[in-house]
Amino acid sequence: MTVSPGMVGMPATARPRRLMRTIGLSGIWLLLLLFIVYPLLMLLSRAFIDGGHLTFDALFATLKSPSSLRALRNSLLLALMVGVVGTFVGLLFAFTVDRASLGARTARLIDAMTFLPLISPPFTTSIAFVFSFGPRGLITYDLLGLKNAQMYGLTSTFAAETLTYFPIAYLALRPMLASISSNFEEASFSLGGSRWHAFRTVTLPLIIPALANAFLLLFGCSLADFATPLILAGSDFSVLPTEAYLQITGMFDLKSGAILSLLLLIPAGLVFYAQERFVAGRSYVTVTGKAATAAKRNSVSSSARILLLMFCILTVALILYFYALLFYASIVLGFGANYTLTLEHYRVIFSEGLPAIKDTLFVAAIGMPLGGLYAILVGYLVGRTKFVGRRAMELISMLNYALPGTIVGIAYLLAFNDKPLALTGTATILIACYVFRYSPTGIRTTIALLQQIDKSMEEASASLGANSLVTFRRVMLPLILPAFFAGLGVVFIRSMTAISATIFLVSINWSLITVKILENMTEVALGPAAAFSVFVIVVVLVVTSLLNAALRRMTAPSLRVSRIGT
Amino acid sequence: MAANSLEITLAGVSAVFHHKRRGDITAVRDLDLSIKPGEFLTLLGASGCGKTTTLRMIAGFQPPSSGQIRFGGEDVTHLAANQRDIGFVFQNYALFPHLSVFENVAYGLRVKRRSRSEIESSVAQGLRQVGLQGLGDRMISELSGGQQQRVALARAIAIKPRVLLFDEPLSNLDAQLRVQMRSEIARLQKELAITTVYVTHDQEEAMAISDRIAIMNEGQIVQIGKAEELYQRPASPFVAGFLGNTNMIRGRVLTMEAGRATLDVANYRWTLATGVQVKIGEMCDAVVRPEALVLTRDGDGLKGVVESRVYLGAKAEYLVRVNDQVFQVVQWNPVAGEFFEVGQGVCVQLPTAGVQLLRVMEAD
């Protein structure tokens, strides 16, 4: 008899599985190295290696240039403002829905309305802003009669981003609030404190980690946002992603673009570090909310309730107004000039715009299954098996997701421009970009599902005579299948809506709807831009609601999986 | 006993886990165990004693670091769990949440590629045996905890396994249901006559359900036997203390002849019948259960004072201080007038027969 010291978690049934796992592992590592590590190394070497030597001259030069510094400062300022205000708005929404005893229908409406910005193309709010507050805007020109209203700059960028991203804070905060039993508040209330006092001394301290998390999420989103500033920031208010884009597409200066994008890395890295270090481990949430879910919440006074409700309704109305405006602009001849109803813009996007639509759908269609498969493979390996480098695999797989799209786009541009991997201008590079950038949601879903599936499930199957393949097929696969569809759904949504990375990767042969929208905006072809946006929103809405319905049906009753798009 | 029952033998089985910081941890140490065909054997012990690890090695979920495991004549030490032909009932039931009750019970039969008609009749029989007939279409999440437990049981027996293994199956049920389920498990096991190993930390459950109990501590079996043997003749203070409450009454042997010993307990001469051979002059601990002691107002016995009394209806529990030792005494059917009050002086009558004597190791 030999002693096998590492026998923990390695039953005798493991032999065929181990071979498969080795093959799977090597394959995944190869992909990760090729599509995540290698491009980033190329980006770093382009920025910091000159003539075979490591040099930071270019970095210092960039740091000395007033325009770069201004872009950095603007980016940070914008992200800070969006983070603070967006978190606050998200908190108000979460508190209203969870604590202000809303009817089920009102809560659902708010849920649906906050969901909308999350699945829309990045320009949606910006375009609606232009329609509303631009020189020929509905409010500025038609309503207030202002001529040549100046809307471009910090204020409108900030407002549009806040409106786009606050739902993320809402989604992050609501479960936290829900899991804090209102008994705490009642206890404080019963001890003689006012409701406001109860909120300030009990609820607020309990959700501080969640608030910090929401802030960091929004900060990161704003920092990486490319589309909104491109439309709304104007020439006086430059931010890093747009500055890097202009350096590369305008000046053909890849090196400066690379360095500018890397400046983004510093705050992005700090955010990531802060999340891991301060937020992840500090969850006070006490899941004792059994009775609290059924009990009627009574945390706000009636006047506060009315104020909160009014705020939420106004915000929701604003979102609705923007989307209605977008739709309206897509069916009139010339927004701001000629309000004759027409389907001309739709004819344009389905004729001249058809190649972009076809390309986008093609890229999405290929990327979806690949992304879903990649997500459950990596998720299974990371979440269910033990191997050297597991933590590294998890981190690397998250990298392209965590990094601002501008960095990823430029890195791909640098890595796949030349032989041996000349992929620039092909569909492959677009698909790869989406799969590796947007599958981490699916990976997370897989891991979360696996955490809910006890190891004894596999043992039960083995005890009943099933080998590991049968166990995987009959037990594990059905249970984690929702993660496959969740992963696939996210890849689809992003394939339809993302732009920050892929703007660097499109070509004459392969274009995307989002890029077409941007072109339309710069050519002031507002009608087709609006029509494209409406088209994307409708497609994404239909596909996600179908997928979500399927997801609910196929998820085993006792397991939980979060909705696609959140 | 059914003809297909087989014996389970463990010979010199150890399980060593490697821990990153604490080095090698021996969960099971050189364990020998033989479970007779058709027998219901319970591994009883506190958490961390190695009972679950032993069970998991029998199941094949964990290979032993050394030693041999045999089912009948067959060496299964290196056989994977899915080839051992076992029925395993998990603590958390491990029912497949995406499958119906019927499909859960049918799972093992489908894996074994049985015919459709055989699957239907076997599942129906299994559900009937656990009292769940007619619930085949339900989803697992629609069942109560007790019903889930029954499905887990039906799933395990549906494949007609060679061996039945239970890992604390009742610990998630409430007290009343636990009592009901344990008698059903016992009944079913006798009916099927499948050799069974059952793991629990609940001594009452173990005594109620098992043919024999193996008490485990620190990876080893410290005593094995029928419930009454273990209770009445514990081989060590550990077993005596683990199974039921006990008083350990220490005394020096004064005389020992013909199965009768006289002990000097705090200057009281206690003569008792015992099956244990002790030497004159030796120190001994007498294992005396609380219900074997009798309190009287006066008479022959150890003089003490009542420290506390808990009235529980069917019985009253006393703590009585005798010199520097506190005795637990249980009085069954306490009727008014026979009560003893706190602070009252009493006489503790020691039993004269059926007392287990344990030698005190001089090193203590």
Interface residues (C-beta under 8 A of the other chain):
Chain A: M1 V3 S4 P5 G6 M7 V8 P11 A12 T13 D454 S456 M457 E459 A460 S461 A462 S463 L464 G465 A466 N467 V470 R474 V475 P478 L479 A556 P557 S558 L559
Chain B: A15 V16 F17 H18 D24 A59 G60 F61 Q62 P63 P64 S65 S66 G67 Q68 H78 L79 A80 A81 N82 Q83 R84 D85 I86 G87 F88 F90 Q91 N92 A94 L95 F96 P97 H98 Y107 G108 V111 K112 M139 I140 S141 E142 R155 A156 I159 L165
